[in-house]
């Protein structure tokens, strides 16, 4: 029964990649020894038997096939998403260690008179290379076993050269030389173990960094998607309310924010505008704003009275959001026929009414607690606003007023009042852009600290109305 491939842990993937590189290095080494044997076969060394070259070629080709099989097994493990058993790696290491030992031992029995020379032949250099390449296994135990087995194998060859054959062959080297060579192998094994530990730490660090980057990229993608969804929840068109000019903007401090604005048309001459500010900014408040918007829209499908809407939404949010979270909320019911607005604010403010004639600005406070704080809201009567021609009302979040500059000063109400007064004769969109430009210029290089959301509804002049008509 076949199983679907699964993703290997990142560290195991890195180990398998390193093992693949190591096996490729071994294949290159065995190929090099095969070519060396072939060269010795074609151009024999003086007094050197041709059969040594044949033995080197035979052993090298045998191990080339073995390493190719191991490479195929590693590639299959990567493709199938399976971690090879550790005993297979240990067995692989032992068999690799056996290659130079077996080749030298076979040549000793074939040519006993050359047994001491074989102890310092290229086979010994292969042992050193084998120990060095073992660091790519990223497995301290396997590297230690390779160093141990290789040193023990060389010691066994030395003992065999001295004691397993009849005397009569003169040793061309000092006896202590073989002890020193064995110690060099042991030292190389210790160095390889140290290198393996270091390589393992580097691989782990690289894997951790890769995972951090991968999680960061995933988070960035998720935030981009959340930001696009949140932007998609904002109104796409401005209501065509006769005698009134509307403009709105929402600029989150991060990719997602805790502010939103919305409006619902209740007939051709009436629109209900809402603006909310959830505590904090980021993905958590963004989820709350989506829920709040859905509750308001669902409630207003069958109920239009601002007080009833707020009580219903408050109960729903109180049951849903965790303690410590709340929503400041403003609802503005605009009746274009009567030129009258009803404002009901749940802890949200200030809402500003600016007169066109003299630039007088009125701050309108809240009529109840923010939504989600208590289950049953007690609220005052809505505030009634009667805008004259050119007057406008501004619903905004506190991100405008609380934005600081490099000196730590907040933008504040006085600066905001001045901007509105200077641009009171402009269309709603121009007033909104002036607000944004003034705050950005004031902040300078200081990053946006909080979400900035605003809705402006302005009663147009009769002359403007007649021009449009």
C-alpha positions in Angstrom: 0.0 0.0 0.0 1.6 3.3 -1.1 1.5 6.4 1.0 1.5 9.9 -0.2 4.7 11.9 0.2 5.0 14.0 3.3 7.2 17.1 3.9 10.4 16.2 5.8 11.4 18.4 8.7 13.7 21.2 7.5 16.8 19.8 9.4 16.3 16.3 7.9 16.0 17.9 4.4 19.3 19.7 5.0 21.0 16.5 6.3 19.8 14.6 3.2 21.1 17.3 0.9 24.5 17.2 2.7 24.5 13.4 2.5 23.8 13.7 -1.2 26.8 16.0 -1.7 29.0 13.7 0.4 28.1 10.7 -1.7 28.8 12.6 -4.8 32.3 13.4 -3.4 32.8 9.7 -2.7 31.8 8.8 -6.2 34.3 11.3 -7.5 37.0 9.8 -5.2 36.2 6.2 -6.4 36.2 7.4 -10.0 39.6 9.0 -9.4 41.0 5.8 -7.9 39.6 3.8 -10.9 41.3 6.2 -13.3 44.5 6.0 -11.3 44.4 2.2 -11.5 43.7 2.4 -15.2 46.7 4.7 -15.6 48.8 2.3 -13.6 47.6 -0.5 -15.8 48.5 1.3 -19.0 51.7 2.9 -17.8 53.0 0.5 -15.1 55.4 1.8 -12.4 58.8 0.3 -12.4 58.8 -3.0 -10.5 55.1 -2.5 -9.7 52.9 -5.5 -10.4 50.0 -4.8 -12.8 47.6 -6.8 -10.7 47.6 -4.0 -8.0 46.1 -1.7 -10.6 43.6 -4.4 -11.5 42.7 -4.8 -7.8 42.3 -1.0 -7.4 40.0 -0.8 -10.4 37.9 -3.8 -9.2 37.5 -2.4 -5.7 36.8 1.1 -6.9 34.2 0.0 -9.5 32.5 -2.2 -6.8 32.2 0.8 -4.4 31.2 3.1 -7.3 28.1 0.8 -7.8 27.6 0.8 -4.0 27.7 4.6 -3.7 25.4 5.0 -6.7 22.9 2.7 -5.0 23.1 4.8 -1.8 22.7 8.0 -3.8 19.5 6.5 -5.4 18.3 5.6 -1.9 18.8 9.1 -0.6 17.1 10.6 -3.7 14.1 8.3 -3.1 14.0 9.3 0.5 13.9 13.0 -0.5 11.2 12.3 -3.1 9.0 10.2 -0.8 9.5 12.4 2.2 10.9 9.6 4.4 13.8 9.8 6.8 16.2 6.8 6.2 16.8 4.7 9.3 19.9 5.6 11.2 21.3 2.1 11.1 21.5 2.4 7.4 23.8 5.4 7.7 26.0 3.6 10.2 26.2 0.5 8.0 27.0 2.8 5.1 29.9 4.4 7.1 31.3 1.0 8.1 31.3 -0.3 4.6 33.0 2.8 3.3 35.7 2.4 6.0 36.1 -1.2 4.8 37.1 -0.1 1.3 40.7 1.0 1.9 41.3 -1.6 4.6 40.0 -4.5 2.4 41.9 -3.3 -0.7 45.2 -3.0 1.2 44.7 -6.3 3.0 44.0 -8.1 -0.3 47.1 -6.7 -1.8 49.2 -7.7 1.2 48.2 -11.3 0.7 48.8 -11.1 -3.0 52.2 -9.4 -2.5 53.5 -10.1 1.0 56.9 -8.6 0.1 55.2 -5.2 -0.4 53.1 -5.2 2.8 55.0 -2.4 4.5 55.0 -0.3 1.4 51.2 -0.7 1.1 50.8 0.8 4.6 51.9 4.2 3.2 50.3 3.7 -0.3 47.5 5.9 -1.7 45.1 3.8 0.4 46.3 5.6 3.5 45.6 9.0 1.9 42.1 7.7 1.0 41.5 7.0 4.7 42.3 10.6 5.6 40.0 11.8 2.8 37.3 9.5 4.1 37.5 10.9 7.6 37.5 14.5 6.3 34.5 14.0 4.1 32.6 12.4 7.0 31.9 15.8 8.4 29.3 16.3 5.6 27.1 13.6 7.3 26.0 16.2 9.9 25.9 13.2 12.3 28.4 13.2 15.1 28.0 9.5 15.9 28.5 8.4 12.3 31.6 10.7 12.0 33.0 9.3 15.3 32.4 5.7 14.1 34.2 6.4 10.8 37.2 7.9 12.6 37.2 4.9 15.1 36.8 2.2 12.5 39.3 3.7 10.1 42.0 4.0 12.8 41.2 0.5 14.1 41.4 -0.8 10.6 44.7 0.8 9.9 46.0 -0.6 13.3 44.8 -4.0 12.2 46.7 -3.7 8.9 49.9 -2.7 10.8 49.5 -5.7 13.1 48.9 -8.0 10.2 52.0 -6.7 8.3 54.2 -7.4 11.4 52.7 -10.6 12.7 50.5 -12.4 10.1 53.3 -13.1 7.6 56.5 -15.0 8.0 59.6 -12.9 8.6 62.2 -12.3 6.0 60.9 -9.0 4.5 62.8 -6.0 5.6 60.7 -3.1 6.8 61.9 0.0 4.9 60.4 2.4 7.4 60.9 3.0 11.1 58.3 1.0 13.1 57.3 4.2 15.0 56.2 5.7 11.7 53.1 3.4 11.5 52.2 4.4 15.1 52.4 8.0 14.1 50.3 7.4 11.0 47.7 5.6 13.2 47.7 8.6 15.6 47.2 11.0 12.7 44.1 9.0 11.7 42.8 9.2 15.2 43.5 12.9 15.4 41.8 13.4 12.0 38.8 11.6 13.4 38.7 13.9 16.4 39.0 16.9 14.1 36.2 15.5 11.9 33.9 15.1 14.9 34.6 18.7 15.9 33.9 19.8 12.3 30.7 17.8 12.3 29.5 19.4 15.4 30.2 22.8 13.9 28.6 22.0 10.6 25.6 20.7 12.5 25.2 23.9 14.4 25.6 26.0 11.2 23.0 23.8 9.5 20.6 24.1 12.5 21.1 27.9 12.5 20.5 28.1 8.8 17.4 25.9 9.1 16.1 28.1 11.9 16.8 31.2 9.9 15.1 29.7 6.8 12.0 28.8 9.0 11.9 32.3 10.4 12.0 33.7 6.8 9.4 31.2 5.7 7.1 32.1 8.6 7.7 35.8 8.0 6.9 35.4 4.3 3.8 33.4 5.2 2.7 36.1 7.7 3.3 38.8 5.1 1.2 37.0 2.6 -1.6 36.4 5.2 -1.5 40.1 6.2 -1.6 41.1 2.5 -4.7 38.9 2.0 -6.3 40.2 5.2 -5.5 43.8 4.1 -7.1 43.2 0.7 -10.2 41.7 2.3 -10.5 44.5 4.8 -10.2 47.1 2.1 -12.8 45.2 0.1 -15.2 45.6 3.0 -15.1 49.4 2.7 -17.7 51.0 0.6 -16.8 51.1 -3.1 -19.1 54.0 -4.1 -20.2 57.2 -2.4 -24.0 57.6 -2.0 -25.6 60.1 -4.3 -27.4 62.1 -1.7 -29.0 65.2 -3.2 -27.7 68.5 -1.7 -24.9 66.8 0.1 -21.2 66.0 -0.6 -19.5 63.0 1.0 -15.9 61.9 1.3 -14.2 59.2 3.3 -10.9 57.6 3.9 -9.4 54.8 6.0 -5.6 54.5 6.5 -4.5 51.7 8.8 -1.2 52.1 10.7 -0.3 48.6 9.7 -1.4 46.4 6.9 -4.6 45.7 8.8 -6.3 48.1 11.2 -9.0 48.5 13.8 -11.0 51.3 12.1 -13.7 51.1 9.5 -16.4 53.3 8.0 -19.6 52.3 6.2 -22.9 53.7 5.1 -26.2 52.3 4.1 -28.8 54.1 2.0 -32.3 54.0 3.5 -34.2 55.3 0.6 -33.2 57.9 -2.0 -32.9 60.8 0.5 -31.6 59.1 3.7 -28.3 57.5 4.5 -26.9 56.1 7.8 -23.1 56.6 8.2 -21.2 54.6 10.7 -17.5 54.8 11.9 -15.9 52.5 14.4 -12.5 52.4 16.1 -11.5 49.1 17.8 -8.9 49.2 20.6 -5.4 48.5 19.1 -4.5 47.9 15.5 -3.4 44.9 13.5 -5.0 41.6 12.7 -7.0 41.1 15.9 -8.8 44.5 15.8 -9.3 43.9 12.1 -11.3 40.8 12.8 -13.4 42.7 15.4 -14.1 45.5 12.8 -15.3 42.9 10.3 -17.7 41.4 12.9 -18.9 44.9 14.0 -19.6 45.8 10.4 -21.5 42.6 9.8 -23.6 43.1 12.9 -24.5 46.7 12.0 -25.5 45.8 8.4 -27.5 42.8 9.5 -29.3 44.8 12.2 -30.1 47.6 9.9 -31.9 45.4 7.4 -34.9 45.4 9.7 -34.2 48.3 12.2 -33.2 51.9 11.4 -33.5 53.6 14.8 -29.9 54.5 15.9 -30.5 53.6 19.6 -32.0 50.2 18.8 -29.2 49.4 16.3 -26.5 50.3 18.9 -28.2 48.2 21.7 -28.4 45.2 19.4 -24.8 45.5 18.1 -23.5 46.1 21.7 -25.1 42.8 22.9 -23.6 40.8 20.1 -20.1 42.3 20.5 -20.2 41.9 24.3 -20.8 38.2 23.8 -18.0 37.8 21.2 -15.0 40.0 22.0 -12.7 39.2 24.9 -12.4 41.3 28.1 -10.4 44.4 27.6 -11.5 44.9 24.0 -14.1 47.4 23.1 -15.3 49.5 20.1 -15.9 53.2 20.0 -18.7 53.8 17.5 -20.5 56.7 15.9 -23.8 56.4 14.0 -24.9 59.4 11.9 -28.5 59.3 10.4 -28.7 61.9 7.6 -32.2 63.0 6.4 -31.6 65.1 3.3 -35.3 66.1 3.0 -35.4 67.7 6.5 -31.7 68.7 6.4 -31.3 67.0 9.7 -28.8 64.6 11.2 -29.1 62.4 14.3 -25.8 61.5 15.9 -25.4 58.7 18.4 -21.9 58.1 19.7 -20.8 55.1 21.8 -17.7 56.5 23.5 -16.5 57.9 20.1 -15.4 61.4 19.7 -15.1 64.1 19.1 -17.5 64.4 16.2 -17.2 67.9 14.7 -19.8 70.3 13.3 -18.2 73.2 11.3 -20.2 76.2 10.3 -19.4 77.6 6.8 -20.1 81.2 7.6 -17.8 81.9 10.5 -15.8 78.7 10.8 -17.2 78.0 14.3 -16.4 74.4 15.3 -18.7 72.5 17.7 -17.3 69.3 19.4 -20.1 66.7 19.9 -19.4 64.1 22.6 -20.7 60.6 23.2 -24.0 59.5 24.5 -23.1 56.1 26.0 -20.2 53.8 26.7 -18.2 52.1 24.0 -19.7 48.9 22.6 -18.8 45.6 24.2 -18.1 47.0 27.7 -21.4 46.2 29.3 -24.2 43.9 28.2 -27.0 46.4 28.5 -26.3 49.9 27.3 -27.9 52.9 28.9 -27.7 55.8 26.5 -28.7 59.5 26.2 -30.9 60.8 23.4 -29.2 61.2 20.0 -27.8 64.7 19.2 -29.7 66.5 16.6 -27.7 68.5 14.0 -29.2 71.0 11.6 -26.5 71.9 9.1 -26.8 75.1 7.1 -25.6 75.5 3.5 -21.9 74.9 3.4 -21.8 73.4 6.9 -20.2 70.0 7.3 -19.8 67.3 9.9 -16.6 65.3 10.5 -16.6 61.8 11.9 -13.0 60.8 12.7 -10.9 58.4 14.7 -8.3 59.6 17.2 -5.4 58.7 14.9 -5.6 62.2 13.5 -5.4 64.1 16.7 -2.9 61.8 18.5 -0.3 61.6 15.8 3.1 62.9 17.2 5.9 64.7 15.6 9.7 64.1 16.2 9.5 66.3 19.3 6.8 64.2 20.8 4.0 66.8 20.4 0.5 65.5 19.4 -1.2 67.1 16.4 -4.1 68.1 18.7 -7.4 69.7 18.3 -6.2 73.3 17.8 -4.2 72.5 14.7 -7.1 70.3 13.5 -9.5 73.2 14.1 -7.3 75.5 12.1 -7.1 73.1 9.1 -10.9 72.7 9.0 -11.5 76.5 9.3 -9.1 77.3 6.5 -10.6 74.8 4.1 -14.3 75.1 5.1 -15.2 76.5 1.7 -13.7 73.5 -0.1 -15.5 70.4 -1.3 -15.6 67.4 1.1 -12.8 65.5 -0.7 -10.5 68.6 -0.6 -11.1 69.0 3.1 -10.3 65.4 3.7 -7.1 65.7 1.7 -6.1 68.8 3.6 -6.6 66.9 6.9 -4.3 64.1 5.7 -1.7 66.4 4.3 -1.5 68.5 7.4 -1.1 65.5 9.7 1.6 64.0 7.5 3.5 67.2 7.2 3.3 67.7 11.0 4.6 64.1 11.7 7.5 64.4 9.3 9.6 61.2 9.5 7.6 59.8 12.4 5.7 56.7 11.3 1.9 56.6 11.5 1.1 55.6 15.1 -2.6 54.7 14.8 -5.3 54.1 12.3 -6.7 57.2 10.7 -10.3 57.1 9.5 -12.6 60.0 8.6 -16.0 60.7 7.0 -17.0 64.2 5.9 -20.6 65.0 5.0 -21.2 68.5 3.7 -24.4 70.3 2.8 -23.6 72.1 -0.4 -24.5 75.7 -1.2 -27.5 76.6 -3.2 -25.3 78.0 -5.9 -23.3 74.8 -6.1 -26.6 72.9 -6.1 -27.9 74.9 -9.0 -24.7 74.5 -10.9 -24.9 70.7 -10.5 -28.5 70.6 -11.4 
